[in-house]
């Protein structure tokens, strides 16, 4: 089992004007373990195949993580941000299952969330 230290990105929705909501990414750093590592290439509509990983990262959670685990959007691992597909609460940890590359907002940027 490999050790983990990295950034976890949370999306916080804020109303910027009446009826307009935007997600702001809030990054926080965590320690933990990489509990499984699997990768595969997906054939898609693009000329190049997409790399998808099916890893699990178990982080030592703090009060903020427990309170906002449903807002986790990405995990930074091996120099890349990856989408979080699911979160399991296993106190004192959160187990994050990750998949494809995160192409969403980065800290300090916003986008409409509808």
Steps between C-alpha positions, in 0.01 A plus 500: 500500500647835392482814710300799379530873558314737273223740425129423512270750326157588640233689301315769692194652328452872545231727362662777295173668398131410526456154348868462404708248695868429445730231639821617661767236561650487849821292519611329823799271563474153653717203593397142434568184302451387140315173555457379142644594162350403162505681166345443157461672166145581386410525135280800436394746236835674512797416282704411808385255767427626851693372800275398787624382836307307759695582813396535859663754727427483871551837670514578870195725524450809711172661610481702175536184289220321688271800474565562128581154358214525249667810348833327419569537128864402442815355650849601394719191456827453311495859370149480350150580627260202479118496531358347815230249404390400850578556867466242779496614861711258707589697813762631560549496120326577175564259212497686167451301179648689207459471124573724202697821478338803667430769239291725721580811699824542685547700820416866450277446195124467475241366258121494479344195664145572388 
